Amino acid sequence: MSPVYTGASHPLTQGIDGAKLDAVLDALMRQPGALLRVFGWQLAGYMLGALEVYWALSLLNQPVSMGEALAVEALTQAYDTRRSWCLRDWSFRRRLCWRLPACSASE
């Protein structure tokens, strides 16, 4: 049976105050304008990244559709997110890296 990496004993959740987190999320949800602006900026950055992939591949004579460029950008973002989880905390990283092919113990 594989180890469980969730719950209150998990290193990422030990420093979280649940009541404070709920209060902050409630305050954020009462500001729909701020949420829409953040969503817009995130979407713009994501699309700009896809445009960069499209442009770079076309310069390399590997033309792709915009949908394919968006898929490449999505995979790149997912890989970077998964990789950053390994690089935050060494003790947590040693326990987790065997499960994630994006990182190795030698990084």
Backbone as a printed PyTorch tensor [residue, N CA C, xyz], in Angstrom:
tensor([[[  0.8450,  -1.1790,   0.0000],
         [  0.0000,   0.0000,   0.0000],
         [  0.8900,   1.2420,   0.0000]],

        [[  0.5740,   2.1910,  -0.8400],
         [  1.3870,   3.4020,  -0.9410],
         [  1.0880,   4.3550,   0.2130]],

        [[  2.0880,   5.1630,   0.5800],
         [  1.8810,   6.1200,   1.6800],
         [  0.8510,   7.1810,   1.3110]],

        [[  0.1820,   7.6910,   2.3160],
         [ -0.8390,   8.7260,   2.1080],
         [ -0.2040,  10.0870,   2.3390]],

        [[ -0.3470,  10.9920,   1.3730],
         [  0.2430,  12.3280,   1.4690],
         [ -0.8280,  13.4000,   1.6200]],

        [[ -1.8600,  13.1060,   2.3740],
         [ -2.9220,  14.0890,   2.6000],
         [ -3.2430,  14.1440,   4.0870]],

        [[ -4.0450,  15.1080,   4.4500],
         [ -4.4900,  15.2100,   5.8320],
         [ -3.6830,  16.1850,   6.6510]],

        [[ -3.9990,  16.2460,   7.9200],
         [ -3.3850,  17.2190,   8.8220],
         [ -1.9070,  16.9450,   9.0720]],

        [[ -1.4600,  15.7120,   8.8810],
         [ -0.0590,  15.3980,   9.1290],
         [  0.8300,  15.7130,   7.9250]],

        [[  0.2510,  16.0990,   6.8190],
         [  1.0220,  16.4100,   5.6160],
         [  1.8240,  17.6960,   5.8210]],

        [[  3.0820,  17.7510,   5.3790],
         [  3.9110,  18.9430,   5.5940],
         [  3.3210,  20.2290,   5.0010]],

        [[  2.5990,  20.1200,   3.9120],
         [  2.0300,  21.3200,   3.2990],
         [  0.8170,  21.8550,   4.0460]],

        [[  0.1590,  21.0120,   4.8270],
         [ -1.0450,  21.4620,   5.5340],
         [ -0.8000,  21.7770,   7.0020]],

        [[  0.3730,  21.4940,   7.5200],
         [  0.6250,  21.7080,   8.9490],
         [  0.5790,  23.1860,   9.3370]],

        [[  0.9660,  24.0800,   8.4470],
         [  0.9790,  25.4980,   8.7880],
         [ -0.2800,  26.2450,   8.3940]],

        [[ -1.3310,  25.5380,   7.9890],
         [ -2.5550,  26.1930,   7.5200],
         [ -3.5720,  26.2810,   8.6430]],

        [[ -4.0720,  27.4860,   8.8790],
         [ -5.1550,  27.6950,   9.8230],
         [ -6.4540,  27.6550,   9.0230]],

        [[ -7.2350,  26.6160,   9.1940],
         [ -8.4420,  26.4130,   8.3900],
         [ -9.4540,  27.5370,   8.5200]],

        [[ -9.6560,  28.0490,   9.7210],
         [-10.6270,  29.1300,   9.9390],
         [-10.1820,  30.4060,   9.2250]],

        [[ -8.8900,  30.7000,   9.3120],
         [ -8.3690,  31.8960,   8.6300],
         [ -8.4660,  31.7370,   7.1150]],

        [[ -8.1630,  30.5440,   6.6220],
         [ -8.2720,  30.2780,   5.1890],
         [ -9.7040,  30.4510,   4.7130]],

        [[-10.6610,  29.9380,   5.4630],
         [-12.0750,  30.1080,   5.1040],
         [-12.4690,  31.5800,   5.0760]],

        [[-11.9930,  32.3460,   6.0510],
         [-12.3220,  33.7710,   6.1060],
         [-11.7350,  34.5160,   4.9110]],

        [[-10.5020,  34.1850,   4.5480],
         [ -9.8640,  34.8360,   3.4030],
         [-10.5840,  34.4660,   2.1090]],

        [[-10.9670,  33.2050,   1.9560],
         [-11.6870,  32.7920,   0.7500],
         [-13.0670,  33.4400,   0.6770]],

        [[-13.7390,  33.5510,   1.8130],
         [-15.0410,  34.2260,   1.8360],
         [-14.9080,  35.6930,   1.4260]],

        [[-13.8730,  36.3530,   1.9370],
         [-13.6460,  37.7570,   1.5720],
         [-13.3360,  37.8830,   0.0840]],

        [[-12.5750,  36.9580,  -0.4520],
         [-12.2420,  36.9820,  -1.8760],
         [-13.4790,  36.7420,  -2.7380]],

        [[-14.3290,  35.8350,  -2.3180],
         [-15.5300,  35.5260,  -3.0930],
         [-16.5380,  36.6840,  -3.0770]],

        [[-16.4130,  37.5890,  -2.1250],
         [-17.2860,  38.7640,  -2.0960],
         [-16.7880,  39.8670,  -3.0240]],

        [[-15.6870,  39.6270,  -3.7330],
         [-15.1290,  40.5990,  -4.6670],
         [-15.1020,  40.0120,  -6.0820]],

        [[-16.2610,  39.8850,  -6.7190],
         [-16.2820,  39.2490,  -8.0410],
         [-15.4780,  40.0270,  -9.0880]],

        [[-15.3920,  41.3430,  -8.9450],
         [-14.5980,  42.1290,  -9.8950],
         [-13.1290,  41.7500,  -9.8420]],

        [[-12.6110,  41.5760,  -8.6330],
         [-11.2050,  41.1870,  -8.4690],
         [-10.9710,  39.7910,  -9.0350]],

        [[-11.9060,  38.8870,  -8.8010],
         [-11.7770,  37.5300,  -9.3410],
         [-11.7690,  37.5430, -10.8610]],

        [[-12.6340,  38.3460, -11.4520],
         [-12.6810,  38.4260, -12.9180],
         [-11.4010,  39.0330, -13.4890]],

        [[-10.8650,  40.0360, -12.8150],
         [ -9.6000,  40.6310, -13.2890],
         [ -8.4610,  39.6180, -13.2100]],

        [[ -8.3740,  38.9080, -12.1120],
         [ -7.3210,  37.9020, -11.9560],
         [ -7.4820,  36.8060, -13.0090]],

        [[ -8.7200,  36.3600, -13.2100],
         [ -8.9770,  35.3470, -14.2240],
         [ -8.5720,  35.8590, -15.6040]],

        [[ -8.9100,  37.1060, -15.9010],
         [ -8.5520,  37.6970, -17.1900],
         [ -7.0520,  37.7560, -17.4010]],

        [[ -6.3180,  38.1800, -16.3760],
         [ -4.8620,  38.2400, -16.4900],
         [ -4.2510,  36.8560, -16.6430]],

        [[ -4.7600,  35.8870, -15.8840],
         [ -4.2580,  34.5210, -16.0090],
         [ -4.5290,  33.9630, -17.4090]],

        [[ -5.7280,  34.1960, -17.9090],
         [ -6.0840,  33.7170, -19.2500],
         [ -5.2300,  34.4000, -20.3090]],

        [[ -5.0040,  35.6970, -20.1540],
         [ -4.1670,  36.4200, -21.1140],
         [ -2.7390,  35.8730, -21.1130]],

        [[ -2.1930,  35.5980, -19.9460],
         [ -0.8530,  35.0290, -19.8570],
         [ -0.7800,  33.6460, -20.4680]],

        [[ -1.8160,  32.8670, -20.2560],
         [ -1.8850,  31.5170, -20.8130],
         [ -1.9460,  31.5760, -22.3420]],

        [[ -2.7750,  32.4580, -22.8600],
         [ -2.8930,  32.6030, -24.3100],
         [ -1.6100,  33.1680, -24.9170]],

        [[ -0.9720,  34.0820, -24.2220],
         [  0.2940,  34.6220, -24.7030],
         [  1.3570,  33.5250, -24.7510]],

        [[  1.3470,  32.6530, -23.7720],
         [  2.2650,  31.5110, -23.7850],
         [  1.9870,  30.5900, -24.9590]],

        [[  0.7150,  30.3580, -25.2670],
         [  0.3510,  29.5260, -26.4180],
         [  0.7730,  30.1960, -27.7240]],

        [[  0.6270,  31.5140, -27.7930],
         [  1.0690,  32.2490, -28.9810],
         [  2.5850,  32.1500, -29.1320]],

        [[  3.2960,  32.2000, -28.0330],
         [  4.7510,  32.0540, -28.0600],
         [  5.1470,  30.6720, -28.5990]],

        [[  4.4510,  29.6240, -28.1550],
         [  4.7130,  28.2730, -28.6530],
         [  4.4230,  28.2070, -30.1420]],

        [[  3.2950,  28.7620, -30.5540],
         [  2.9130,  28.7720, -31.9720],
         [  3.9790,  29.4620, -32.8080]],

        [[  4.4310,  30.6180, -32.3510],
         [  5.4230,  31.3990, -33.0870],
         [  6.7780,  30.6840, -33.1220]],

        [[  7.2100,  30.1460, -31.9790],
         [  8.4980,  29.4570, -31.9160],
         [  8.5140,  28.2280, -32.8220]],

        [[  7.4440,  27.4570, -32.8130],
         [  7.4000,  26.2730, -33.6640],
         [  7.3270,  26.6380, -35.1430]],

        [[  6.6510,  27.7330, -35.4470],
         [  6.6160,  28.1460, -36.8560],
         [  7.9880,  28.6220, -37.3120]],

        [[  8.7680,  29.2590, -36.4370],
         [ 10.1380,  29.6600, -36.7740],
         [ 11.0410,  28.4490, -36.9900]],

        [[ 10.7090,  27.3420, -36.3370],
         [ 11.4780,  26.1120, -36.4850],
         [ 10.9360,  25.2280, -37.6100]],

        [[ 10.0840,  25.8060, -38.4570],
         [  9.4540,  25.0910, -39.5700],
         [  8.6810,  23.8620, -39.1070]],

        [[  8.0290,  23.9880, -37.9730],
         [  7.1520,  22.9510, -37.4330],
         [  5.7870,  23.5770, -37.1760]],

        [[  5.0760,  23.9360, -38.2590],
         [  3.8050,  24.6440, -38.0470],
         [  2.7800,  23.7720, -37.3170]],

        [[  2.1140,  24.3840, -36.3730],
         [  1.0530,  23.7290, -35.6130],
         [ -0.1620,  24.6460, -35.6250]],

        [[ -1.3180,  24.0730, -35.3330],
         [ -2.5230,  24.8970, -35.2090],
         [ -2.4900,  25.6030, -33.8590]],

        [[ -3.3360,  26.5880, -33.6950],
         [ -3.3930,  27.3030, -32.4210],
         [ -3.8570,  26.3660, -31.3040]],

        [[ -4.7440,  25.4350, -31.6350],
         [ -5.1920,  24.4570, -30.6380],
         [ -4.0590,  23.5570, -30.1720]],

        [[ -3.1980,  23.1530, -31.1040],
         [ -2.0510,  22.3330, -30.7420],
         [ -1.0590,  23.1320, -29.8940]],

        [[ -0.8660,  24.3900, -30.2340],
         [  0.0140,  25.2470, -29.4350],
         [ -0.5430,  25.4180, -28.0260]],

        [[ -1.8490,  25.5390, -27.9140],
         [ -2.4920,  25.6500, -26.6060],
         [ -2.2920,  24.3670, -25.8020]],

        [[ -2.3770,  23.2200, -26.4710],
         [ -2.1540,  21.9430, -25.7840],
         [ -0.7090,  21.8340, -25.2960]],

        [[  0.2430,  22.2580, -26.1200],
         [  1.6510,  22.2290, -25.7080],
         [  1.8590,  23.1430, -24.4990]],

        [[  1.2590,  24.3260, -24.5410],
         [  1.3770,  25.2600, -23.4140],
         [  0.7550,  24.6630, -22.1480]],

        [[ -0.3810,  23.9930, -22.2860],
         [ -1.0250,  23.3660, -21.1250],
         [ -0.1300,  22.2870, -20.5290]],

        [[  0.4720,  21.4640, -21.3750],
         [  1.3710,  20.4230, -20.8870],
         [  2.6090,  21.0280, -20.2250]],

        [[  3.1130,  22.1110, -20.7950],
         [  4.2680,  22.7870, -20.2170],
         [  3.9270,  23.3450, -18.8390]],

        [[  2.7620,  23.9780, -18.7180],
         [  2.3360,  24.5260, -17.4220],
         [  2.1490,  23.4140, -16.3980]],

        [[  1.5480,  22.3060, -16.8180],
         [  1.3320,  21.1910, -15.8920],
         [  2.6650,  20.6210, -15.4310]],

        [[  3.6220,  20.4770, -16.3260],
         [  4.9370,  19.9500, -15.9780],
         [  5.6510,  20.8960, -15.0110]],

        [[  5.6110,  22.2030, -15.3050],
         [  6.2710,  23.1740, -14.4300],
         [  5.6500,  23.1840, -13.0400]],

        [[  4.3270,  23.0660, -12.9630],
         [  3.6500,  23.0510, -11.6680],
         [  4.0510,  21.8210, -10.8710]],

        [[  4.0570,  20.6740, -11.5140],
         [  4.4100,  19.4330, -10.8290],
         [  5.8710,  19.4790, -10.3900]],

        [[  6.7250,  20.0300, -11.2290],
         [  8.1490,  20.1160, -10.9050],
         [  8.3910,  21.0590,  -9.7240]],

        [[  7.6680,  22.1620,  -9.6560],
         [  7.8810,  23.1210,  -8.5680],
         [  7.4870,  22.5240,  -7.2230]],

        [[  6.5920,  21.5590,  -7.1930],
         [  6.2360,  20.9090,  -5.9350],
         [  7.4400,  20.1910,  -5.3680]],

        [[  8.2980,  19.6520,  -6.2170],
         [  9.4670,  18.9070,  -5.7480],
         [ 10.5450,  19.8240,  -5.2050]],

        [[ 10.6070,  21.0480,  -5.6780],
         [ 11.7300,  21.9020,  -5.3560],
         [ 11.5350,  22.7450,  -4.1050]],

        [[ 10.3800,  22.6990,  -3.4680],
         [ 10.1010,  23.5890,  -2.3450],
         [ 10.7450,  23.1590,  -1.0400]],

        [[ 10.6090,  21.9160,  -0.6950],
         [ 11.0620,  21.4640,   0.6170],
         [ 11.8070,  20.1480,   0.4440]],

        [[ 13.0690,  20.1240,   0.8740],
         [ 13.8980,  18.9550,   0.6270],
         [ 13.3370,  17.7040,   1.2910]],

        [[ 12.9120,  17.7730,   2.5510],
         [ 12.4270,  16.5710,   3.2320],
         [ 11.1390,  16.0680,   2.5790]],

        [[ 10.2700,  16.9870,   2.2230],
         [  9.0500,  16.6010,   1.5150],
         [  9.4070,  16.0620,   0.1410]],

        [[ 10.4020,  16.6680,  -0.4940],
         [ 10.8180,  16.2710,  -1.8310],
         [ 11.3530,  14.8410,  -1.8480]],

        [[ 12.1420,  14.4750,  -0.8560],
         [ 12.6830,  13.1180,  -0.8240],
         [ 11.5700,  12.0840,  -0.7490]],

        [[ 10.4980,  12.3880,  -0.0340],
         [  9.3990,  11.4360,   0.0890],
         [  8.5290,  11.4080,  -1.1590]],

        [[  8.4900,  12.5000,  -1.9040],
         [  7.5520,  12.6090,  -3.0120],
         [  8.1720,  12.3440,  -4.3670]],

        [[  9.4470,  12.5960,  -4.5240],
         [ 10.0650,  12.5440,  -5.8440],
         [  9.9950,  11.1770,  -6.5020]],

        [[  9.9450,  10.1390,  -5.7530],
         [  9.8530,   8.8200,  -6.3590],
         [  8.5390,   8.6420,  -7.1000]],

        [[  7.5420,   9.4670,  -6.7690],
         [  6.2380,   9.3650,  -7.4240],
         [  6.1200,  10.2680,  -8.6440]],

        [[  6.9830,  11.2670,  -8.7550],
         [  6.8810,  12.2350,  -9.8470],
         [  8.0670,  12.1130, -10.7870]],

        [[  7.8380,  11.7520, -12.0450],
         [  8.9600,  11.6270, -12.9710],
         [  9.5750,  12.9670, -13.3530]],

        [[  8.9480,  14.0790, -12.9740],
         [  9.4590,  15.3980, -13.3480],
         [ 10.6780,  15.7930, -12.5460]],

        [[ 10.9750,  15.1110, -11.4640],
         [ 12.1250,  15.4950, -10.6530],
         [ 12.9200,  14.2560, -10.2920]],

        [[ 14.1210,  14.4870,  -9.8970],
         [ 14.9590,  13.3670,  -9.4530],
         [ 15.6820,  13.7960,  -8.1840]],

        [[ 16.2120,  12.8480,  -7.4890],
         [ 16.8820,  13.1300,  -6.2230],
         [ 18.1590,  13.9410,  -6.4370]],

        [[ 18.6810,  13.9590,  -7.6440],
         [ 19.9250,  14.6790,  -7.8960],
         [ 19.7150,  16.1510,  -8.2350]],

        [[ 18.4660,  16.6060,  -8.3370],
         [ 18.2110,  18.0210,  -8.6810],
         [ 18.5380,  18.9290,  -7.5270]]])
